[in-house]
Amino acid sequence: MHRMKRAGKWAGAACALATVAELSRTWVSSRRRPSVAMFASAEEAPQPRMAKDKPYADAVMAAWQADPSLQDSASVVLEPFVYEDEVGARRLYGRVVKPAQPNGAGVVIVHTAVGPRDVYLHWRAEVLAAGGYTVLVADLLGDELGRGWEPEWGAAARQPLMDDRSLSRKRMRASVQAMSEVEGVDPQRIGAIGYCFGGRAVLDLARLGPASGVAAVASFHGILDDGVLPPEDMSDKDAPRVLVCHGDADPFVSADGRAAFEQQMRSANARWDMLVFGGVRHGFTNPAQDLNPNPAFGYSPRAAARSWRAMEELFAETLHE
């Protein structure tokens, strides 16, 4: 268990850190946010790799440091959380972030294609924890060491979930069940958010209707389609509300895929909202995407802020007593 305290201003040179454990120790001892130098591969790292490279990590850490929502927040507690998928076939390596003043609600955060060992996700988890939510950074790949950053390993780990969307749902359900068993979390007040690959995963979860185990989901630049598997009755009062935040210049979502998703939500009588940002590309919530040479990706501060506010409003309406 690691207690993470809010940092003061940065000072000194960059610290050579690779893991959340090391980061949290530094936050306590130095009272400042460090910059992060990453290992070249997971094999070189004694603990999980947390970023693509040092520029990626530094970009995220700079935004984390400057985040106004965290300037006066209290310490949070970070704990490893190992659980299994619903069939017991894969160990999943999550992280739980516990707030200083929990409000009884829980939020599951689901990663992008690069997996759960991503410093960006831990920034967003701390922001949620500052609002009183207990947070599980979920793992759908069984990635203990940040191998998802390696293209070959990541592609092989994701492929079974691409081939069998029911397996993705099972791992999502296992993550929700794990969240419900965390001390102090009300199982009736759980939400889920996901990015890219994780956005599609939370939408697949929502399609389970009352059996999803969540009150609301939010997808940020998630992959949109008709879900492959037919949805349950999403009009049921116990089915989750759905928020989709999408950039219309995202090449990973085709016009047909978006149309199929929208039609399915209508046909399933879902309670859903969609924010569409003109000219905004894939990955718009992450400031490190400004460094991405792939033109499909791009950071949009405006879209990031507006989509996060929409999620906060959704959770205020669905997860609070």
N, C-alpha and C positions, 0 to 999 in steps of 0.2 A: 504494500500500500504506500502510495506517495501523496503527500499533501503539496498542492501547487499554490503558491502565493502570487498575487499580482506583482508585476515588476515595476520598478521605477525606470528612469531613463537608461538607455544603453550607455555602456562605458567600455573603453578598451577595445582590443582586437576581437575578431570573430573567434568563437569557441569551437573546437572540433568535437561536435556532439552528433550522435547518430540515433539515439533512442529517446522515447518519451521518459523513460526512467532517468536518464542522464539530464534531460531537460528539466524535469521536476526537481531534481536535486540542486541544479544550478539556480532555479528560481528561488528556492528556499535560502540557499547559502549566499547568493550574491544580490538578491532582491532586484534582479534585472533580467530582461529577456535576452537570451543569447542569440547570436546568429548561428546557423547550423551548417557544418561541413559534412557531406554525406560520403559514404564509402562507394567505390565504383561498382560493387556487386554485393549481393546478399552474402555470398560465401566469405567475403572479407570482413563482414560486420559481425562482431560477437553477439550483438542483439539486433532487433529488427531495423532494417533500412526504412527510412521514413519519407524519402523524397526522391524525385528523379535525379537531381543533382544539387550542387550547392546554390546556384542561382535560383532554382525553383524554391528551395528551402528559405533562402534569404528573402525572397519576394513575399512569401507567405508570412514569415516571421515579422517582417516590417509592418505588414498590414495588421497583424495580430497585436503588435506592440501599440499601434496607433488607434486601435479600435475604441471609440469613445464609450461604447457600452460596457467596457471592462475597466475603465479608469478607476472606479471606486468600488469594485466588486471584492467580495471576501474570497478567502481561499477555498479551493475545491479539492476533493480527494479523488485520485486516480487509482483504479485497481484492475489488474488482469482478470479476465473472466472467460474461462474455458467452458464450452458447452458442446453438445452434439446435435447433429441434424435429427429430424424426426424419426429416421429409421436407424439411427445409431451407427451409420456407416462412415461418418466423417467428423473428426474433431474440429471445432470452430473456435478461433482465438479472438475474442472480443476484448473490449476495454470498457469499464464502467466509470463514468465521471459523476461524482456525487456532490451536490451543492451544499453550501454552508447552511442554507435555510430551505430545505426541500418543501415543495408545495404538494407533494403526493402524486404528481403526474410523472410519467416516464416518456421518453422519446428514443426511438431506435433510429440511428443514422446508418444509411447503407451507402457503401463506397462506389466509386467509379470502377472502370475496367482494371485499374491498376491495383485494386485491392484495399484492404483496411489499414495498412500501414502507411498512412498519408498524413503528414503534419497539418494539412488543410482541414481534415476532418476533426482533428483535436482542437483546432481553433474554434470551429463551429460548435463543437461539443461544450467548450468552456462558455461560449456566449449563451447557449441554452441553459447551462447550469447556473449562470449568473442570474437567470430569470426564475430559478427555483426548480427547474426540471432535473430529474435524474436521467442520465443519458447512457445508452449502450451504443458504442461504436461497434456495429455488427460485422461479422466476417462470413461471407458466403462462399469463400474459396478454400478455407482451411489453410490460411496463409499466416504462419507464425512469425516468419522472418523477413517479410517484405519482398518475397520473391515475385509478387505481382508486378513489380517495376521491370522485371526482365521479360521481354516480349514473348519468348518461346514458352517460358513457364506459365506466364499469365494466360496466354491463348489456350494452352492445354487445360488449365484449371477452369477456365470459363466455358469451354466447349460443351461439357456435359449439361451445363445449365442453359446453353443456347439450344441444344438438341432436344432437351426435355424441360419445358417450362414448368411442368408439375414439380420437378426436383427443385427448381428455384423457389417455388411457392413453399415447399416443405422446409427449406432452409430459412425462409422468411418467417414461417410459423414457429420454427424452433427458436429464432431470435426473439420473437415477440414473447414466447413462453419463458425464455430466459429472463427477459426484462421484467415480466410479471412476478418472478420469484425473487427479485432484488428487494431487500428489506426497505420498507417504507413506500413502495410503489403500489398504487391502487390499480389492480388489473383492469378496471373499467375505465381508466384514464390514461391510456397509452396511445401515442401517435407515432408515425413513422415518416421519415424524410429520406429521399434518395437522390443521388446525382448520376446522370448519364445511365450507365448500366444499372446503378442502384435506383434511379428513377423508374425505369421499367419494372424493376423488382417490386417496388412498393405499389405500383399500379396493378401488377399481377396479384399482389396480396389483397388489394382493395376489391378486386373482382370476386373474391371469395364471399363478399357480403358480410353477413353477421358472423360467419366462421373465421373472419380475418383476425379477430382479437384486438383490433384497433378502432379508435373512434374517428381518426382522420389520417390522411396521408397527403404529403406534398412532394411533387416531383419537380426537380430543377434540371433543366435541359435533359430530361429523360427521353429514352427511345419510345416513340409512340407507334402503336399498331393495334390490331383488334384482339391482342392477347392470346391468340391461338386457341386456348381453351375457352369455352363459352362461360360467361359470367353467371354468378348466382343473382338472386334478386337484390339489386343494389338500392331499391327504394325502401327496404325494411328500415325501421327506426334504429336498429342496431348495426346497420351497415355503415361503413365509414364515409365521411365526406371526403371529397377529392379536390385537390388543388393542383393544377398543372401550370408550370411557369416555363415558357418556351420562347426561343428566339426564332424569328421567321427566316433567318439566314443560316439556320443550322442544317448542313447538308446530310447529317445522319438521320434526319427524319424526312421521309419523302412526302409529297403532297398526298399520295394514296394512303400512306400509313397514318398521317394525321387525320384524314377524312374518315378512315376506318375506325380510328379511336373515337372520334367525336360521335359518329353514328352509333357505335356500340354503347357509349355512355347514354345517349338518348334512348336507345332501345331497352337498356337495362333500367331505365328510370333512376339513374344515379343522381345524387346531389353533388354536382361538380361545377367547378369554375376553372376558367383558363385565362391566364395572362399571356398575351402574345406581344413580344417586343420587336418592333420593326428594325430590320438591319442588324440584329444581334445574332452572334454566332454561337457555336457550341462551347460549353464550358464557361459561360459568361459570369458565373459567380466567383471564379477563382482569379485573383490578381496575378498569379504566376502565368496565366495563359497569355499575358502580354509578351512573354518571352518565347512563346511557342511559334516556331517557324512555319508550322502547318496553317495555311490560311483558313481552314475549317474552324479553327479555334480563335476565341478572342474574349477578353475581359470587358465587361460593361459595368462600371460603377453604378450607373443609374438602374439598370435592370437588376443588378445584384441587390441593391438597397430596397427597391420596390417589391421584388419577389420575397425577400426576407420579411418585410413588413406584412405582406399578405399572409405568409405562413404564421406569423405571430398572432395576427387577428383570428385566423382559423383556429389555432390552438387555444386562444383565449375563449373562444366560443364553444369549444368541444371538450377540452381537457380540464377546465376549471370547474370547481363545484359551485 
